[in-house]
Amino acid sequence: MNSWNRRLLLVGSIIFVLILSACGSSSTGSGSSSSSSGPISLKIMVGGLSKQIYLPSMLSQKLGYFAQQGLNVTLIDEASGQSAENEVLAGQVDAGSGSYNHTIELQAAGKQMEAVVQLGIAPGEAEMVSAKEAGQIQSAKDLKGKNLGVTELGSGTQTLTTILLHNVGVPADQVHFIPVGAGDTFIAAMQQGKIDAGMTTEPTISRLLSSGVGKVLADLRTPQLTQAALGGPYPFICVFMENSYVNSHRDVVQKLVNAYVKTLQWIHTHTAEQIADMMPADYYAGSKSLYVTALQNQLAIFSPDGKMPDGGPQFVLSTEQQTNQSVQGKQIDLSLTYTNEFASNAS
């Protein structure tokens, strides 16, 4: 082989190695992998995809807004024994959708999580009382000593119930919290007398009302009703991520928030029936008309712009300091528990 051919072979080898190196470095770490031409993959665990309070996640997917932002989003339904915030901390998912108060509780435990977009400005829940017990339970004071259903122990439903009890002077250790999930399992627990009352969401609330199994004891399905029941504004469902992830993936977070804000705007420019039409049929739990009515009654819980409402974090913190021993006595920096930056810049 002459010197000219050797030089050609050497140059060709170098080019080949460079091409291989470029291919091998075209993706980033787990949870946010992407290529120069492909979408960014994200996993989001949602506290209950079929619950109306979590509707914006599936709606964003159905409307194609994640894809429009160059995101390949996998929505994972939170199962019994899981919690979205713990799965985020464990690195199993990139984001979680759950109640905002978790970010405060996590900071008290030395962990940093922040809400990057606020989906719900009120809980969209109600404390339901069994029709069999309605004669005996006519106010929150009457819940003392009773079996109270919550989604899971430590869930937002338990937190809300604890606040209601605290406001009427009933310590949380003077009731019995029982995890019963939502939907069919919640209804069955009430029918079978396993719970006397419980905190749940739509469409379970309307199913209990229409069947005569339960009645509303405390209603948190609009901001105004929430203010009256709890004594202040209570922002609830959000999308949260670890602060370190947000700081190192700002472009990805902005794309995600863009999609959610666009979805929230879509919600507020369409009817409950049009929104319901976009959801999987099994979410209707057998009655689309009931689903639509339930949604219409609580459309006001959805944020118009994805921003944390004024005074919301301060009120949520005050309730935590009064009712949660793990938060009491801890210094909480609220500015690290949420951000409006991405919602403000959403396009």
N, C-alpha and C positions, 0 to 999 in steps of 0.2 A: 504494500500500500504506500503510495507516494505521500509527501508531506501535505499536499493540497487536499487529498482525500481524508487524511487524518484530521485536518483542521475542520473540514465539513462535518465529519462524524462527531467531533467534539462539540461543535456548535449545536448540532442537532440534539445531542444528548442533554446539553444544558437547557435548551428550549423545552424538551420533554419533561425534565425535572421541574422546571418552573410551572408548566401547565398542571402537573400533578399537585404541586404545592398550592396552587390557586384553588384547585378543586377541593382539596382537603381543608381549606380554611374558609369555605363559603358559608359555613353555618356557625351560629353562636351557641352558647350553653343551653342546658336543658330548660324547657319552659318557654323560651322565646326564640327558638330556632328559626332561621330564615335564610334565604339565599338572595343573591342579587336580583333574581327574577321571580322568586316565589313569595308567597304570603308568610307573615309572621304567625307562628302557632302559639296559642294561649289556651290554658285550661282554667276554667272558672267554676268553682263549686258554689251551687245555689242552695239556699236553705229549704227550698221546696218549690220545684218548678211549676207545679200545678196550682200553687196558692196564688191568688190574685195580687198579693202584695209584692210578689217576685216577678210579675208579668213582664217588666221591661227587658229582662234578659232574653227570654224566648222571642219576644216581639222584635228585638233588635236582630236576632238571628233570622226570623221569618221575613223581615223587611229587606234583608240583605245589607244592612248597614255596617256590620262587622267586615264583610267581604269588600265593601266599597272602600274601607279604610286600609285594605291590604292585610286583614287579619283572618286567620283560620282559627276560629274560636270553638272549642269543645266545651259544652255546658254539661256539668256533672251534677246530678241530683244528690243532695245530701241524704245519706242513709242513716238508719238508726245506729246510734253509737258514734257517729262522726260529728264533727263540727267544722264548719268551713274555715274558721280562723285557725284551728289547730292543723288542718291540712295545708293551709298556706305556710304556717310556721315550719311544718315538716318538709316543705319543698315539694309536696305532691301535686299542688296546683299553684298557678301564678297569682290568682286572685280569688276572693270569696265574696259572696253576697249574703249579708246578714244584717243584724241590728247594729247601729252605730255605737251603742254603749259598750260593745265588746272591745273597741279600741281603747277606751278608758280603763277597763278592767285589765287589759293586757299590759298597758303602761304601768299600772300599779304592781304588776308582777315582773316588771323589768324588761318587757318586750315592746317593740315599737311597730305599730300597725296604724295606717291612716286611711280614712275614707277619701277616695280620689274623686268620687261623684256621688251626690246624694240623690237617691231615687224616690224615697218616701219622706214627706215632711210631717206625717202622722202615722201611727202604727197600723191602721186598717185592721184592728182586732176588736174583739168584744169579750167581756166576761159573760159567759152564758150559764144560766142556772137550769138544772133539770126541771121539767114541768112538774115532776113528782115532788120536788122540794120547794117549788116557787112560793108556796104558802108559808114556809118557814124561813126562807131566805129572801128578804125584800130589800136589803141593802148590804154593802160590803161588810158592815159590822157583823152581820149574821153568818159570815163565812168562817168565823172562829170555830175551830174544832172539826171542820169539814174536810172531805177529800176533794182536792182541787186538781183538775187535769191541766197539764202543760205539755208542750210538744216533747221536750226533753228536759231533764234536770240541768239547770244552768242556762237554759235558753232564754231568748228575749221574752217569751210568754211568761216565764216564771218571774223575770224582772218586773214586768208590767204588773203582774198580780201582786207582787211584794209591795210595789209603790201604792197600789190601791189600798192594801191592808194597812200600810204605814200611815196613810192619810186619815184613817179612821181609828188609829190606835191599836190595831191588832198585830202583835209581833208575828213574824214569819214562822217562828217555831211553834206557833199555836194552831197551825193548819198542817194538813198532810198533802204534800205535792206528789202527784202520780204522773209519770210520763206515759202519754197515750197517743202521741202523734197527732195527726189531723185527718180530716176526711172520714172515711169509713171507720177507722179504729177509734177516733174520738167519739163519733156518734154511737158506736156499739158500747163503748165504756159508759156513756151516759144512759143508754137504754137499759143496760144490765145493772145499773146502780153502783158501778165501780167508782164513779165520781159523782159528786153532788153538784159541782159547777166546774167551769174551766175556761181558760183563755184560748181562743182560736180565731181563725181567719175566714175570709170568704174563699170559696163558696160554701164552706162548712156552716157558717153562721146562718145563711139563708136556707140551707137544707134543714137545719134544726128547727127554724121558725116555721117553714112550710109544712113540715111533718108533725109539728106540735110537740116534738120531743124536748125542745128547750126554749127558753125565753132570755131576752137581753137584760142583764143586770147592770153592766157598765159598758158604754159604747165609745169606742175610740176610732170610729170609721171616717171621721173628718177632722181637720185641724181644730175647728170650733168645739166639737164634742170632746176632743182630747184635752183641750185647755180647761174645759169645765170639769172633766173627770180627774185629771192629774194635777191641775193647778198651774200648768205652764206648757210651753211648746215642746213637743217630744219627737224630733226627727228620728226615723227608724231605719228602714232598709237603705243600705248603701252598698257600694262596691269598695272593698278594702284590699290593700296590698301592704307588704312590708315596706317600711320607709326606705330601707336600703335599696330595695328593688326599684322603687319609684325614682330615687335619686340617680340610679345608674341606667334606667331605661325610660327617660323622660319622653322620648319620641314615641315609644310604644304606648305609654300611658296616655299620651295626648290623643293618639289614634283611637284608643279604646273609649276614652271619655267623649270624643267627637261622636262616636256611634251612639252612645247612650243619650247624649243631649239631643241629638237628632230624633231619637226614638221618643223621648219625653215631649218634644215639640209636636211630634206626630200624634201622640196620645191626646194632647190638648186641642188638636184641630180635627179630631174624628169622634164619631159617636161610640158609645159602648158596644153597640152591635157591630160596627165596623171593626173595632178592636177584637171583639170575640171571634169574628170571622177569620182572623189571622192565627188563632190559637189552635193547637191540636184538639180534635173532637173529644178525646177522653178526658180533657180538663173540665168539660162541662158536667161531669159526674151524672150523666143521664138526662140533664135538662138544660138545654142551651138558653131557653127563655129565663130560667132562674139565674143562670150564670150572668146573663146580660143585665138583669135587674140588680143583682148584687154589685156588679161592676159600676153601673150607673150611680148607685148610692155612695160609692166611695172614690170616684174619680179624682176628687179634690185632694186625696192623699199624695198623688204623684207630683213631684216637683216640676215646675214649669221650665226650669233652666239647669238643673243639676247642682245648684249651689246649696251650701249649708244655710238654713234660715237663721236670721239674726236672733241671738239669745238662746238658740237651741242647745248648743254644746254646754253652755253654762247651766241650763236647767237640768240637762241629763246628768251632768257632774254632781249637781246638788242632790239629786235623787240617789245617786250612787253613794255619796258620802253619808246619807241618812240611812240607807238600807243595806249596804254591802260592806261587810267587815273587811274584806280584802282591799277595799279602796280607802276606808276610813284611816285618817292620819297620814296618808301618802300625798306627796307633792305631785300634782298632775299638771303637765304643760299641755293645755288644750290645743295649742298651735301645732302640736305634733300628732294630734289625733284626727285631723282632717285638713284638707286644702281645697280652696276654691279656685286655685290657679288654673287648672286644666279646664274646668267648666267655663271660666271667664274667657279663656282663649279658644273655646270650642268653635269649630267652623264646619 
